Amino acid sequence: MAVLEKIREKTVLVLVMIGLGMFGFLFMGSDQSSIFSCNGGQLNSIGSINGEEVDIDKYNEYLGNSKTQNSEEIAHKNAWGSLVNEKLIFSAASDLNLTVTNEEIKELFTGSINPNNVSLYFKNLIEDQFNRYKSQIEERKRNNPNDTSTIQYDDYFVDVNGNFSGEKVGNFLENRGQWPVEQEKGWSQLEDEISKQRLSQKHQTLIVKGIYTTKSEIETTLNERANANVKYISIPYPVEEVDVTEEEILSYYDKHISAYQNEEETRNVEYVTFPIVPSKEDTTKTEQEMIKKSRNFVINSKCKILSFQKESDIIDTNFLDLIKSQEVRVKGPYLIDGVYRIAKFSDSIIISDTVKKYTIAYLDKEIVASESTIKDCRYEGQKFIKASVSHEVIQEDSKSKNKILQYWWILLDIGIIFVLLYFIYIKKRDVKRFVPYVVLLTILVAVAGIYFDSESEDDAMILTDNSAFKSLSDSLNIRYDAADAVNNMQFNIKDLQDSREIVRWMFDANTKVGDVSNTTYRCGDDFVVVSLSAINPNGDKTLESVRDIIIQEIQNDQKFDDIASQLSGSPNLEEASSLFNTDTVASEVNFESLAINNTITDALDVQNFVGAVNALDEGETSRLIKGNNAAYLIYIVSKGSRTEYTEAEKDKIRQENSFGVYYEQALKTLKENSDIVDNRSIFY
C-alpha cells in the first residue's frame, strides 16, 4: 500500500512533466527545433514529407510551442522547420541503422552508470518543476505564518538541496509494474520523446565526429577574431545610370545562375488599392454632431484633460486662445489632424506671483467612413475586377446618367408610330398605303440606333491588352503596386495589413497566372484587388525575376571599374582621398560581431570590408574593394594577434565548425534530396 500511495503522490508530477515534454523537446540542430513524432493522417493532412502525410493536429502542437516566443508568421516557419527536420533526421538515422536501446533509455532517466548521461532536458524539467513548487510553498507561508506545509523533496526526484536525483528516479521506476494504466501510458510517451532526442543526438554525433578542425584552422579563426584598427576612404558610386545591353544581362545571368536560387516555391502578385476615405457627407455629419455637443459642453469622463504652466506644454494652439480670452470659454468644433475637437477652459490656479497652472478639457471625434462610404469603395473595387477580366472600362457618360437619352432610337420609333396613328385615327386620312413604308422606316431607325449605340459604347470604353491589370490601373489613375517572392505562409504583403487571405488565394490550386481575384479584400483601411503575375518554382530563378538585380550589379561593376581606372599604380590613402575629395575615416573592426561603424550599413559592403581587413597585415593597404554602394580603400593601422589559446576556446571553435557549418549543410542536403509538399496555406 505504501508503494501505491507513493505512485499516487507522483501522478500529478508525471502528468505535468508529460504535458510540458510534448512542447519542450529540442534537438541540437541549426534552428533548435522540437522533435516530436508526426503520425500521418490524410483527413487532416497539411502536407507530406517523402510521401508521409503531416497531420494538422501534430503540426498545431509544434505551432503552439513556437507561438509562445514568436510572431505568428515566425511561429509557423519554425513549426514547419521542426517537423521537416524531425522527419528527415529520423529517416536518415533509420537508414544508418541507428537505434536507442532500453538500457540507454533507463540511463537517460537515472544516470546510474554515469550521472552525466542523464537527459539534460529531463533533469532541467525536474528541477524547474521543483523550484516552482518550492516557491508556491514559500509564498503560502509568507502570506500565512500559521501554514504548516512542508516541502516534499521525494515527490519531485530531488535531494534536500533541490538538485536532480537519478537514484530517486531509479527507485520510482522499480515499482513500475504496479502503476495505474494512465500513468504507465504517460511515462511511455515521455520515454518515447526522450528516445527520439537521443536518436537525433546520435545522428548529429555521427556527422560531426567525422569532421576534424585542425590546429591551424583554430589558430586562424581565433586570430581573425582579434580586433583591428584601420583607416579607410569610401568612394560612392556615381548616381548616373549606365547603359546595359541585353547581351550583357544574359551573359551575367548565365555566369551567376547559382546565386539566383529559390529554396521554395514563391509567387508574384500585383494589386490595386481603393482607400476607404470618409466622404464629404461623413465629414459634415461628424461636424454637426460636434456642433450639438459644443452648445452644451459638459466636462465628463469622456473628455481629455490637459494641465500646463508653460506655453511650450500646449499641444493645440487653440488652447492658448481660450486662456487669453476673457469671454470665450468654449471653442470649436474645429478640424485638427482629421479629428473634430471641442475645447473648454476648465480652471486656473495661481502657483506663484508669476506662474499660473491652466486646465483645458477637450473632446475629440474622428471622422470615419460610414457604411455607405465603405460600400461605395468596395463597389469601385468590384468594377475594376469586372473591367480587368473583360479588358474594358465603361466610362461614366451621359448614357449612364440619363437612360432615356441613351436609347434615342426607341423614342424616335415611338414618335413615328404615334404620328402614323394620329393621321389615321385623328385626321381620318387615308394613309394606309404609307403604312409599309413607315414600318420599314421604323425598322431602319431601330437597326441604325442599335448600331450607332454600340459604336458610341465602344467610344466609351478603354480597351486594354492581355496585361490589362497594370494598364488599367494607369488609365484610371488607381494606385498600383506589386510584390515578388511571396511564400505560402506569409501573413502580410508589403504594406497591406491583414493580407493573409490574399496569400491563400495566390496559392490556391485553382489560381493561375493572370487570374484576377473575384472579390475585393479588406486590408486595414483599403480594399484591394489582386492578380497573380508569376509562379516561381523552387530551383533557378527566372531571368525576368532577377533582371533588375542583374542590371544593378552590371552597373556597379562598370562604375567600380571606372573608379579603379582613375587609381593608377598603388595609391596610398592620402592620394586617393585627395583625388576623390573624400575624408579618411578611422575605425575599429570587430571580427566576431562583423562590426565596423555606423558609416557602413550595407551587409555585403560590411562582409567585403571585413574580409579585406582579415587578409591584410599591419601596415598594408588594400586593393580597391567593391561594395554595393561604394568602393573602399583600407589601410591597416594595427591588428591584434594571439599565440596562446585555452582548450575551452579550441573546443568552442571545433563545436562551432561542427554544428554551425557542417551539420547545417547536412540538413540542407537532406532537404534538397527530399520530396516536401507544403499545403499549409489551405488551413491557415
SEDREN-168681 format. One record per residue (C-alpha): residue number from 1; x, y, z. Coordinates in Angstrom, 1 decimal, decimal comma. Example, Ala and Ser with C-alpha at 12.3 -4.5 7.8 and 13.67 -1.06 7.14 Angstrom:
# residues 2
   mikol       xx       yy       zz
       1     12,3     -4,5      7,8
       2     13,7     -1,1      7,1
***
This chain:
# residues 684
   mikol       xx       yy       zz
       1      0,0      0,0      0,0
       2      2,9      2,4      0,7
       3      4,2      1,9     -2,8
       4      0,8      2,6     -4,4
       5      0,5      5,7     -2,2
       6      3,9      7,0     -3,5
       7      2,7      6,4     -7,1
       8     -0,4      8,4     -6,4
       9      1,7     11,2     -4,9
      10      3,8     11,4     -8,0
      11      1,0     11,1    -10,6
      12      0,4     14,9    -10,8
      13      4,2     15,5    -11,3
      14      4,4     12,9    -14,0
      15      1,4     14,2    -15,9
      16      2,7     17,8    -15,7
      17      6,1     16,6    -17,0
      18      4,5     14,8    -19,9
      19      2,4     17,8    -20,8
      20      5,4     20,1    -20,8
      21      7,5     17,5    -22,5
      22      5,2     17,4    -25,5
      23      6,1     21,0    -26,2
      24      9,7     21,3    -24,9
      25     12,0     18,8    -26,6
      26     14,7     20,5    -28,6
      27     17,3     18,8    -30,8
      28     20,6     20,5    -31,2
      29     20,1     21,4    -34,9
      30     20,6     24,7    -36,6
      31     17,2     26,1    -35,6
      32     16,8     24,4    -32,2
      33     13,7     22,7    -33,3
      34     11,4     20,3    -31,4
      35     11,5     16,6    -32,3
      36      8,1     15,1    -31,8
      37      6,9     12,2    -33,9
      38      4,4     13,0    -36,6
      39      1,8     10,4    -37,4
      40      0,2     10,7    -40,7
      41     -3,5     11,5    -41,1
      42     -4,7     12,1    -44,6
      43     -8,0     13,5    -43,4
      44     -6,2     16,4    -41,8
      45     -3,1     16,4    -43,9
      46     -1,4     19,8    -44,4
      47      1,4     18,4    -46,5
      48      3,8     15,5    -46,8
      49      7,5     14,7    -46,3
      50      8,8     11,9    -48,6
      51      5,3     10,6    -49,0
      52      4,4     10,6    -45,3
      53      1,4     12,8    -44,5
      54      1,8     15,5    -41,9
      55     -1,2     15,6    -39,6
      56     -2,6     19,1    -38,7
      57     -3,0     18,2    -35,0
      58      0,6     17,3    -34,7
      59      1,6     20,5    -36,5
      60     -0,5     22,5    -34,1
      61      1,4     21,1    -31,2
      62      4,6     22,5    -32,7
      63      2,9     25,7    -33,6
      64      1,5     26,2    -30,0
      65      5,0     25,9    -28,6
      66      6,5     28,3    -31,1
      67      3,8     30,9    -30,7
      68      4,8     31,5    -27,0
      69      8,0     33,2    -28,2
      70      7,5     34,4    -31,8
      71      5,1     36,3    -34,0
      72      2,6     34,2    -35,9
      73      4,5     34,2    -39,2
      74      7,8     33,2    -37,5
      75      6,0     30,6    -35,4
      76      4,6     28,9    -38,5
      77      8,1     29,0    -40,1
      78      9,7     27,4    -37,0
      79      7,0     24,8    -36,5
      80      7,2     23,6    -40,1
      81     11,0     23,6    -39,9
      82     10,9     21,5    -36,8
      83      8,6     18,9    -38,4
      84     10,6     18,7    -41,6
      85     13,9     18,4    -39,7
      86     12,5     15,7    -37,4
      87     11,2     13,5    -40,2
      88     14,4     13,8    -42,3
      89     16,7     13,2    -39,3
      90     14,8     10,1    -38,1
      91     14,6      8,7    -41,7
      92     18,4      9,2    -42,1
      93     19,0      7,6    -38,7
      94     16,9      4,6    -39,7
      95     18,8      4,3    -42,9
      96     22,1      4,2    -40,9
      97     20,6      1,6    -38,5
      98     20,9      3,9    -35,5
      99     18,8      2,7    -32,5
     100     18,3      3,5    -28,9
     101     18,3      0,5    -26,5
     102     16,1      0,1    -23,4
     103     19,3      0,3    -21,3
     104     20,2      3,7    -22,9
     105     16,7      5,0    -22,1
     106     17,0      3,9    -18,5
     107     20,4      5,6    -18,3
     108     18,9      8,8    -19,7
     109     16,5      9,0    -16,8
     110     18,6      7,8    -14,0
     111     22,3      8,2    -14,8
     112     23,0      5,0    -12,8
     113     26,3      4,4    -14,7
     114     27,3      8,0    -15,1
     115     25,3     11,0    -13,8
     116     26,4     13,0    -16,8
     117     24,4     10,6    -19,1
     118     21,0     11,9    -17,7
     119     19,0     13,7    -20,3
     120     19,7     17,4    -19,8
     121     16,2     18,3    -20,7
     122     14,7     15,8    -18,3
     123     17,0     17,0    -15,5
     124     16,1     20,6    -16,0
     125     12,4     19,8    -16,3
     126     12,5     18,1    -12,8
     127     14,5     20,9    -11,2
     128     12,3     23,7    -12,7
     129      9,1     21,9    -11,6
     130     10,5     21,6     -8,0
     131     11,6     25,2     -7,9
     132      8,1     26,4     -8,9
     133      6,6     24,0     -6,3
     134      9,0     25,3     -3,6
     135      8,2     28,9     -4,5
     136      4,5     28,3     -4,1
     137      5,1     26,8     -0,6
     138      7,3     29,7      0,4
     139      4,7     32,2     -0,9
     140      2,0     30,4      1,1
     141      4,0     30,6      4,3
     142      4,7     34,3      3,8
     143      1,0     35,1      3,4
     144      0,0     32,8      6,3
     145      2,6     32,4      9,1
     146      0,4     29,6     10,6
     147      0,7     27,5      7,4
     148      2,3     24,1      8,3
     149      3,1     23,0      4,8
     150      6,5     21,3      4,3
     151      8,5     20,7      1,1
     152      8,2     17,1     -0,1
     153     11,5     16,5     -1,8
     154     10,9     12,8     -2,6
     155      7,8     13,7     -4,7
     156     10,0     15,7     -7,2
     157     13,0     13,4     -7,6
     158     15,4     15,9     -6,0
     159     17,6     15,9     -3,0
     160     17,4     18,3      0,0
     161     19,2     20,9     -2,0
     162     16,7     20,8     -4,8
     163     19,1     19,1     -7,2
     164     18,0     16,3     -9,5
     165     18,4     12,8     -8,0
     166     18,7     10,0    -10,6
     167     18,7      7,5     -7,7
     168     15,2      8,5     -6,7
     169     14,0      8,2    -10,3
     170     15,5      4,7    -10,4
     171     13,7      3,7     -7,1
     172     10,5      5,1     -8,6
     173     10,9      3,0    -11,8
     174     11,4     -0,2     -9,8
     175      7,7     -0,2     -8,9
     176      6,6      0,4    -12,5
     177      4,6     -2,9    -12,7
     178      2,2     -1,5    -10,1
     179      1,4      1,8    -11,8
     180     -2,1      2,8    -13,0
     181     -2,7      2,3    -16,7
     182     -2,9      6,1    -17,5
     183      0,4      6,8    -15,6
     184      2,1      3,9    -17,5
     185      0,9      5,3    -20,8
     186      2,0      8,8    -20,0
     187      5,5      7,7    -18,9
     188      5,9      5,6    -22,0
     189      5,2      8,7    -24,1
     190      7,8     10,5    -22,2
     191     10,3      7,7    -22,8
     192      9,5      7,8    -26,5
     193     10,2     11,5    -26,7
     194     13,5     11,2    -24,8
     195     14,4      8,3    -27,1
     196     13,9     10,5    -30,1
     197     16,0     13,2    -28,7
     198     18,8     10,7    -28,1
     199     18,5      9,3    -31,7
     200     18,8     12,8    -33,1
     201     21,9     13,4    -31,0
     202     23,4     10,1    -32,3
     203     22,8     11,3    -35,9
     204     24,5     14,6    -35,2
     205     27,4     13,0    -33,5
     206     27,9     10,6    -36,4
     207     28,3     13,5    -38,8
     208     30,3     15,9    -36,6
     209     32,7     13,3    -35,4
     210     33,7     12,7    -39,0
     211     34,8     16,4    -39,2
     212     38,2     17,4    -37,9
     213     39,2     21,0    -37,3
     214     43,0     21,3    -37,4
     215     45,1     23,3    -35,0
     216     46,0     25,7    -37,8
     217     42,3     26,3    -38,6
     218     41,6     27,0    -34,9
     219     44,5     29,5    -34,6
     220     43,5     31,2    -37,8
     221     39,9     31,6    -36,6
     222     41,0     33,0    -33,2
     223     43,4     35,4    -34,8
     224     40,7     36,6    -37,2
     225     38,6     37,5    -34,2
     226     41,2     39,8    -32,8
     227     40,1     43,4    -33,5
     228     41,9     45,7    -36,0
     229     42,3     49,4    -36,2
     230     42,0     50,8    -39,7
     231     41,8     53,9    -41,8
     232     39,7     53,9    -44,9
     233     38,1     56,0    -47,5
     234     34,7     55,4    -49,1
     235     34,2     56,4    -52,7
     236     30,4     56,4    -53,5
     237     29,3     55,2    -57,0
     238     28,1     58,0    -59,3
     239     24,3     58,3    -59,3
     240     24,2     58,4    -63,1
     241     22,8     55,2    -64,7
     242     25,0     53,2    -67,1
     243     23,5     51,6    -70,2
     244     23,3     47,9    -70,1
     245     22,7     45,7    -73,2
     246     20,6     42,6    -73,3
     247     23,7     40,5    -74,2
     248     25,4     41,7    -71,0
     249     22,4     40,8    -69,0
     250     22,2     37,3    -70,5
     251     25,9     36,7    -70,0
     252     25,9     37,8    -66,4
     253     22,8     35,6    -65,7
     254     24,5     32,5    -67,1
     255     27,7     33,1    -65,2
     256     26,0     33,7    -61,8
     257     22,9     31,4    -62,1
     258     24,0     29,6    -58,9
     259     23,5     32,8    -56,9
     260     19,8     33,1    -58,0
     261     18,0     30,2    -56,4
     262     14,5     29,7    -54,9
     263     14,7     27,4    -51,9
     264     10,9     27,1    -52,0
     265      8,1     28,0    -54,4
     266      7,1     31,6    -54,3
     267      4,6     33,7    -56,2
     268      4,4     37,3    -57,5
     269      1,4     39,4    -57,2
     270      0,3     42,8    -58,5
     271     -2,5     44,7    -56,8
     272     -4,5     47,9    -56,8
     273     -5,8     49,6    -53,7
     274     -9,0     51,6    -53,1
     275     -8,5     53,6    -49,9
     276    -11,5     53,9    -47,6
     277    -11,7     57,7    -47,2
     278    -14,5     59,5    -45,4
     279    -16,9     61,2    -47,8
     280    -17,9     64,9    -47,6
     281    -21,2     63,7    -46,1
     282    -19,3     61,7    -43,4
     283    -17,3     64,9    -42,6
     284    -20,5     67,0    -42,4
     285    -22,3     64,5    -40,2
     286    -19,4     64,4    -37,7
     287    -19,2     68,2    -37,7
     288    -22,9     68,5    -37,0
     289    -22,7     66,1    -34,1
     290    -19,9     68,1    -32,6
     291    -21,8     71,4    -33,1
     292    -24,6     70,0    -31,0
     293    -22,2     68,9    -28,2
     294    -20,5     72,3    -28,2
     295    -23,7     74,1    -27,4
     296    -23,8     72,4    -24,0
     297    -20,3     71,1    -23,5
     298    -20,2     69,2    -20,2
     299    -16,9     68,0    -18,8
     300    -17,1     64,3    -18,0
     301    -15,1     61,1    -18,1
     302    -15,1     61,1    -21,9
     303    -13,1     64,3    -22,0
     304     -9,4     64,5    -22,1
     305     -7,7     66,9    -19,6
     306     -4,6     68,9    -20,2
     307     -2,9     70,9    -17,4
     308      0,0     73,1    -18,2
     309      2,1     76,0    -16,9
     310      4,1     77,0    -19,9
     311      3,1     77,7    -23,5
     312      5,6     75,1    -24,7
     313      3,5     72,4    -23,0
     314      0,4     73,3    -25,1
     315     -0,4     70,6    -27,7
     316     -3,0     72,8    -29,5
     317     -2,6     76,5    -30,2
     318     -6,3     76,9    -29,9
     319     -6,0     76,3    -26,2
     320     -3,9     79,4    -25,9
     321     -6,8     81,4    -27,3
     322     -9,1     80,1    -24,6
     323     -6,6     81,1    -21,9
     324     -6,2     84,6    -23,2
     325     -9,9     85,2    -23,9
     326    -11,9     86,6    -21,1
     327    -15,2     85,8    -22,7
     328    -14,9     82,7    -24,9
     329    -14,7     79,6    -22,7
     330    -15,6     77,0    -25,3
     331    -14,1     76,7    -28,7
     332    -15,0     74,5    -31,6
     333    -15,7     72,3    -33,3
     334    -12,6     72,8    -35,3
     335    -10,7     70,4    -37,5
     336     -7,2     69,2    -36,5
     337     -5,4     66,1    -38,0
     338     -8,6     64,5    -39,3
     339    -10,4     65,0    -35,9
     340    -13,1     67,4    -34,9
     341    -12,3     68,9    -31,5
     342    -14,2     70,9    -28,9
     343    -12,1     72,6    -26,2
     344    -13,2     74,2    -22,9
     345    -11,4     76,3    -20,4
     346    -11,7     74,4    -17,1
     347     -9,6     76,0    -14,4
     348     -6,7     78,2    -13,5
     349     -4,6     78,0    -10,3
     350     -2,1     80,6     -9,1
     351      1,1     78,8     -8,1
     352      3,2     81,9     -7,5
     353      3,3     85,5     -8,4
     354      4,5     84,8    -11,9
     355      3,2     81,2    -12,6
     356     -0,3     80,0    -13,2
     357     -1,5     76,5    -13,9
     358     -4,2     76,1    -16,5
     359     -6,5     73,2    -17,2
     360     -8,2     72,6    -20,6
     361    -10,8     69,9    -21,2
     362    -11,4     68,8    -24,7
     363    -13,4     66,2    -26,7
     364    -12,3     64,6    -30,0
     365    -14,3     62,8    -32,6
     366    -12,5     61,2    -35,5
     367    -14,1     61,4    -39,0
     368    -14,7     57,9    -40,0
     369    -16,1     56,4    -43,2
     370    -19,7     55,4    -43,0
     371    -21,0     52,0    -44,0
     372    -22,4     53,6    -47,2
     373    -18,9     55,0    -48,0
     374    -17,3     51,7    -47,3
     375    -19,9     50,0    -49,6
     376    -19,1     52,5    -52,4
     377    -15,4     51,9    -52,0
     378    -15,9     48,1    -52,3
     379    -18,1     48,7    -55,3
     380    -15,2     50,6    -57,1
     381    -13,1     47,5    -56,5
     382    -15,7     45,3    -58,0
     383    -16,0     47,5    -61,0
     384    -12,2     47,2    -61,5
     385    -12,4     43,4    -61,3
     386    -15,1     43,3    -64,0
     387    -13,1     45,6    -66,2
     388     -9,9     43,8    -65,8
     389    -11,5     40,5    -66,7
     390    -13,3     41,8    -69,7
     391    -10,4     44,1    -70,6
     392    -12,7     47,1    -70,9
     393    -13,8     50,0    -68,8
     394    -17,3     51,6    -69,2
     395    -16,9     55,3    -68,7
     396    -19,4     57,4    -66,7
     397    -21,1     59,3    -69,6
     398    -24,5     60,7    -70,4
     399    -25,8     57,2    -71,1
     400    -25,4     56,1    -67,6
     401    -26,6     59,3    -66,2
     402    -29,7     59,5    -68,5
     403    -31,1     56,2    -69,6
     404    -33,9     57,9    -71,6
     405    -31,4     59,7    -73,8
     406    -29,3     56,7    -74,2
     407    -32,0     54,9    -76,2
     408    -32,9     57,8    -78,6
     409    -33,7     55,4    -81,4
     410    -36,5     53,8    -79,4
     411    -38,0     57,3    -78,8
     412    -37,8     58,1    -82,5
     413    -39,6     54,9    -83,4
     414    -42,3     55,5    -80,9
     415    -42,7     59,0    -82,3
     416    -43,1     57,7    -85,9
     417    -45,7     55,3    -84,8
     418    -47,7     57,9    -82,9
     419    -47,6     60,3    -86,0
     420    -49,0     57,5    -88,1
     421    -51,8     56,7    -85,7
     422    -52,5     60,5    -85,5
     423    -53,1     60,8    -89,2
     424    -55,2     57,6    -89,4
     425    -57,5     57,9    -86,4
     426    -57,5     61,6    -85,6
     427    -57,2     63,3    -89,0
     428    -59,1     60,4    -90,7
     429    -56,8     60,5    -93,6
     430    -56,2     57,5    -95,9
     431    -52,6     56,9    -95,3
     432    -52,8     53,2    -95,0
     433    -50,9     52,8    -98,2
     434    -47,9     54,5    -96,5
     435    -48,0     52,1    -93,6
     436    -45,5     49,6    -95,1
     437    -43,1     52,5    -95,7
     438    -43,5     53,7    -92,2
     439    -42,9     50,2    -90,8
     440    -39,8     49,9    -92,9
     441    -38,6     53,3    -91,7
     442    -39,2     52,3    -88,1
     443    -37,2     49,1    -88,6
     444    -34,3     51,0    -90,2
     445    -34,3     53,6    -87,4
     446    -34,1     50,7    -84,8
     447    -31,3     48,9    -86,6
     448    -29,4     52,2    -87,1
     449    -30,0     53,1    -83,4
     450    -28,6     49,7    -82,2
     451    -25,6     50,0    -84,5
     452    -24,7     53,6    -83,6
     453    -25,4     52,9    -79,9
     454    -22,9     50,1    -79,9
     455    -20,4     52,3    -81,7
     456    -20,9     55,0    -79,1
     457    -20,4     52,4    -76,4
     458    -17,1     51,4    -78,0
     459    -16,1     55,1    -77,7
     460    -16,9     55,0    -74,1
     461    -14,5     52,1    -73,4
     462    -10,8     51,9    -72,6
     463     -9,6     48,8    -74,3
     464     -6,5     47,1    -72,9
     465     -4,2     44,3    -73,9
     466     -3,8     41,0    -72,1
     467     -1,7     42,6    -69,4
     468     -4,7     44,7    -68,6
     469     -4,1     44,9    -64,8
     470     -1,3     47,5    -64,9
     471     -2,5     49,4    -67,9
     472     -6,0     49,5    -66,5
     473     -4,8     51,0    -63,2
     474     -2,8     53,6    -65,1
     475     -5,8     54,5    -67,2
     476     -8,0     55,0    -64,2
     477     -5,3     56,6    -62,0
     478     -5,6     53,9    -59,4
     479     -2,8     53,2    -57,0
     480     -0,9     50,2    -58,3
     481      1,8     48,1    -56,6
     482      3,4     44,7    -56,9
     483      5,2     42,2    -54,6
     484      7,6     39,5    -55,6
     485      8,7     36,2    -54,0
     486      5,7     35,8    -51,6
     487      5,8     32,5    -49,8
     488      2,7     30,4    -48,9
     489      2,9     31,1    -45,2
     490      3,4     34,9    -45,5
     491      0,9     36,8    -43,4
     492      1,4     40,3    -44,8
     493      2,3     41,5    -48,3
     494      4,4     44,7    -48,2
     495      2,3     47,5    -46,6
     496     -1,0     45,6    -46,9
     497     -2,4     44,9    -43,4
     498     -4,1     41,6    -42,6
     499     -3,4     40,3    -46,1
     500     -3,3     36,6    -45,3
     501     -6,4     35,8    -47,3
     502     -4,7     37,3    -50,4
     503     -1,8     34,9    -49,9
     504     -4,2     32,0    -49,5
     505     -5,9     32,9    -52,8
     506     -2,5     33,2    -54,5
     507     -1,5     29,7    -53,5
     508     -4,9     28,1    -54,2
     509     -4,6     25,2    -56,6
     510     -7,2     26,8    -58,9
     511     -5,4     30,1    -59,1
     512     -3,5     30,5    -62,4
     513     -1,1     33,1    -63,6
     514     -3,0     36,1    -64,9
     515     -6,1     35,4    -62,8
     516     -7,7     38,4    -61,0
     517     -9,3     37,9    -57,6
     518    -13,1     37,6    -57,9
     519    -13,5     39,6    -54,7
     520    -12,1     42,7    -53,0
     521    -10,1     42,1    -49,9
     522    -10,3     44,4    -46,9
     523     -6,8     45,2    -45,7
     524     -6,8     47,8    -43,0
     525     -8,2     51,0    -44,5
     526     -8,1     49,7    -48,1
     527    -10,0     47,5    -50,4
     528     -7,6     45,5    -52,6
     529     -7,9     43,8    -55,9
     530     -5,1     41,4    -56,8
     531     -3,8     39,5    -59,8
     532     -1,3     36,6    -59,8
     533      1,5     37,7    -62,0
     534      4,0     34,8    -61,7
     535      4,8     31,4    -60,1
     536      8,4     31,0    -59,1
     537      9,2     27,3    -58,6
     538     12,0     26,2    -56,4
     539     15,3     26,0    -58,1
     540     16,8     28,5    -60,6
     541     15,1     31,9    -60,6
     542     13,9     33,2    -64,0
     543     15,9     35,9    -65,7
     544     12,9     38,3    -65,6
     545     12,6     37,9    -61,8
     546     16,2     38,9    -61,3
     547     16,7     41,3    -64,2
     548     16,7     44,5    -62,1
     549     19,2     43,0    -59,7
     550     21,5     41,9    -62,6
     551     21,3     45,4    -64,2
     552     22,3     47,0    -60,9
     553     25,2     44,5    -60,5
     554     26,4     45,2    -64,0
     555     26,2     49,0    -63,5
     556     28,0     48,7    -60,2
     557     30,8     46,7    -61,9
     558     31,2     49,3    -64,5
     559     31,2     52,2    -62,0
     560     33,7     50,3    -59,9
     561     36,0     49,7    -62,9
     562     35,8     53,5    -63,7
     563     36,9     54,3    -60,2
     564     39,7     51,7    -60,4
     565     41,0     53,1    -63,7
     566     41,4     56,5    -62,0
     567     43,7     55,0    -59,4
     568     46,9     54,3    -61,3
     569     49,5     52,1    -59,7
     570     49,2     51,5    -56,0
     571     48,0     54,8    -54,5
     572     48,1     55,4    -50,8
     573     45,1     56,5    -48,7
     574     46,0     60,2    -48,8
     575     46,4     60,3    -52,6
     576     43,1     58,5    -53,1
     577     41,4     60,8    -50,6
     578     42,6     63,9    -52,4
     579     41,8     62,5    -55,9
     580     38,1     61,7    -55,0
     581     37,7     64,6    -52,5
     582     36,6     62,3    -49,7
     583     37,5     62,1    -46,0
     584     39,7     59,5    -44,3
     585     37,8     57,6    -41,6
     586     39,4     55,9    -38,6
     587     37,6     52,8    -37,2
     588     38,0     49,7    -35,2
     589     36,9     46,5    -36,9
     590     35,4     43,8    -34,7
     591     35,7     40,4    -36,5
     592     33,5     38,4    -34,2
     593     30,5     40,7    -34,5
     594     31,4     41,9    -38,0
     595     31,0     45,5    -36,9
     596     32,8     48,5    -38,4
     597     31,0     51,7    -37,6
     598     27,7     53,4    -38,5
     599     29,0     54,7    -41,8
     600     28,8     51,3    -43,5
     601     25,5     49,6    -43,1
     602     25,0     47,5    -46,3
     603     25,5     43,8    -45,4
     604     27,6     43,0    -48,5
     605     29,7     46,1    -48,1
     606     30,5     45,1    -44,4
     607     31,2     41,5    -45,5
     608     33,6     42,5    -48,2
     609     35,2     45,1    -46,0
     610     35,9     42,8    -43,1
     611     37,1     40,1    -45,5
     612     39,7     42,5    -46,9
     613     40,9     43,6    -43,4
     614     41,2     39,9    -42,4
     615     43,5     39,2    -45,4
     616     45,9     42,2    -44,7
     617     48,8     42,5    -42,3
     618     49,6     45,5    -40,2
     619     50,8     48,4    -42,3
     620     49,4     47,2    -45,6
     621     46,9     49,0    -47,9
     622     44,2     47,0    -49,6
     623     43,4     46,9    -53,2
     624     40,2     48,7    -54,2
     625     37,3     46,8    -52,5
     626     33,9     46,6    -54,3
     627     30,7     47,1    -52,4
     628     27,0     47,6    -53,3
     629     27,0     51,3    -52,8
     630     30,7     52,4    -52,9
     631     34,3     51,3    -53,4
     632     36,7     51,2    -50,4
     633     40,4     51,6    -49,9
     634     41,7     50,4    -46,5
     635     44,9     50,8    -44,5
     636     45,7     48,6    -41,5
     637     46,9     50,7    -38,6
     638     47,2     47,8    -36,1
     639     46,0     44,3    -35,9
     640     45,6     42,1    -32,8
     641     47,2     38,6    -32,7
     642     47,5     35,8    -30,3
     643     50,0     33,0    -29,7
     644     48,3     31,0    -26,9
     645     44,8     29,6    -26,7
     646     42,9     27,8    -24,0
     647     41,4     24,3    -24,5
     648     38,0     25,8    -23,9
     649     38,5     28,3    -26,8
     650     39,7     25,5    -29,1
     651     36,7     23,3    -28,2
     652     34,3     26,2    -28,8
     653     35,7     26,7    -32,3
     654     35,5     23,0    -33,1
     655     31,9     22,9    -31,9
     656     31,0     26,0    -34,0
     657     32,5     24,5    -37,1
     658     30,8     21,1    -36,5
     659     27,3     22,3    -35,6
     660     27,2     25,7    -37,1
     661     28,5     24,9    -40,5
     662     28,8     21,2    -41,3
     663     25,6     19,9    -39,6
     664     23,7     22,8    -41,1
     665     24,9     21,8    -44,5
     666     23,9     18,2    -43,8
     667     20,3     19,2    -43,0
     668     20,2     21,4    -46,1
     669     21,4     18,4    -48,3
     670     18,7     16,2    -46,7
     671     16,0     18,8    -47,6
     672     17,3     19,2    -51,2
     673     17,1     15,5    -51,8
     674     13,6     15,1    -50,3
     675     10,1     15,4    -51,6
     676      8,4     18,0    -49,4
     677      4,9     19,2    -50,1
     678      3,6     22,1    -48,1
     679     -0,2     22,7    -48,2
     680     -0,5     24,8    -45,0
     681     -2,0     27,8    -46,9
     682     -5,2     25,7    -47,3
     683     -5,7     25,7    -43,5
     684     -4,0     28,9    -42,2
***
